[in-house]
Amino acid sequence: MRRFYLQRNVDETGISGIGKISFGFEFYKNGPAMMYWNTELYSFSFYKNVDDVVKIHGHNGKTELVWIDEKENPDSVIDYAKDVIKKWLQ
């Protein structure tokens, strides 16, 4: 598993804002990904892979996927997932 966030540099719609707009992780290399929005209204989304995340939310390069972990790191993702769930349940 490997963590990432989406960095929005230009907000075309005025909804998401700029900066780190979402966080997520890739379950395994080139495999499924989970992402949640860094907003007051908390939601999760699942994708076939991170390429689909970029195709849907990249806005032609105005939003970039940035890896938090240089390589797969199962321990960091488990702690990360626990934090996400705790925040979601609040």
C-alpha positions as CSV (number, residue, x, y, z in Angstrom):
1,M,0.0,0.0,0.0
2,R,1.1,3.5,-0.8
3,R,-0.4,6.9,0.3
4,F,-1.0,9.9,-1.9
5,Y,-2.8,13.2,-1.9
6,L,-4.2,15.4,-4.7
7,Q,-2.6,18.9,-5.0
8,R,-5.0,21.3,-6.7
9,N,-3.1,24.3,-8.2
10,V,-6.1,25.8,-10.0
11,D,-9.7,25.5,-8.9
12,E,-11.8,25.9,-12.0
13,T,-15.1,25.4,-10.2
14,G,-14.5,27.3,-6.9
15,I,-15.7,24.3,-4.9
16,S,-12.6,22.4,-3.8
17,G,-10.2,25.2,-3.3
18,I,-6.5,24.9,-3.9
19,G,-3.9,22.9,-2.0
20,K,-4.2,19.4,-0.6
21,I,-7.8,18.7,-1.6
22,S,-7.9,14.9,-1.0
23,F,-6.0,12.0,0.5
24,G,-5.9,8.3,-0.3
25,F,-3.9,5.2,-0.9
26,E,-3.2,2.6,-3.5
27,F,-3.8,-0.9,-2.2
28,Y,-1.0,-2.4,-4.4
29,K,1.1,-1.3,-7.4
30,N,-1.3,-0.5,-10.3
31,G,-4.2,-1.8,-8.3
32,P,-7.3,-0.2,-6.7
33,A,-7.2,3.1,-4.9
34,M,-9.3,4.7,-2.2
35,M,-9.5,8.4,-1.8
36,Y,-11.3,10.8,0.6
37,W,-12.0,14.5,0.2
38,N,-10.4,17.0,2.6
39,T,-13.6,18.9,3.2
40,E,-16.2,19.3,6.0
41,L,-18.5,16.9,4.2
42,Y,-16.5,13.7,4.4
43,S,-16.8,11.1,1.6
44,F,-14.9,8.1,0.3
45,S,-14.4,7.1,-3.3
46,F,-12.9,3.9,-4.8
47,Y,-11.1,3.7,-8.2
48,K,-9.8,1.0,-10.4
49,N,-6.3,2.5,-10.1
50,V,-4.6,5.9,-9.5
51,D,-4.5,6.6,-13.2
52,D,-8.3,6.8,-13.1
53,V,-8.1,9.2,-10.1
54,V,-5.9,11.5,-12.2
55,K,-8.1,11.1,-15.3
56,I,-11.2,12.1,-13.3
57,H,-9.8,14.7,-11.0
58,G,-6.6,16.0,-12.7
59,H,-8.3,18.7,-14.7
60,N,-5.6,18.5,-17.5
61,G,-2.7,19.0,-15.1
62,K,-4.3,21.6,-12.8
63,T,-4.5,18.9,-10.1
64,E,-1.6,16.5,-9.5
65,L,-1.3,13.2,-7.6
66,V,1.6,13.4,-5.2
67,W,3.0,10.3,-3.5
68,I,3.5,10.6,0.3
69,D,5.4,7.3,0.4
70,E,8.3,6.8,-2.1
71,K,7.6,3.1,-2.1
72,E,4.9,0.7,-0.7
73,N,4.7,0.9,3.1
74,P,1.9,-1.3,4.6
75,D,2.6,-0.1,8.2
76,S,2.1,3.6,7.4
77,V,-1.1,2.9,5.4
78,I,-2.7,0.9,8.3
79,D,-2.1,3.8,10.7
80,Y,-3.3,6.2,8.1
81,A,-6.5,4.2,7.5
82,K,-7.2,4.1,11.2
83,D,-6.9,7.9,11.4
84,V,-9.2,8.4,8.4
85,I,-11.9,6.2,10.0
86,K,-11.6,7.9,13.3
87,K,-12.0,11.3,11.6
88,W,-15.0,10.0,9.6
89,L,-16.8,8.7,12.7
90,Q,-16.5,12.0,14.6
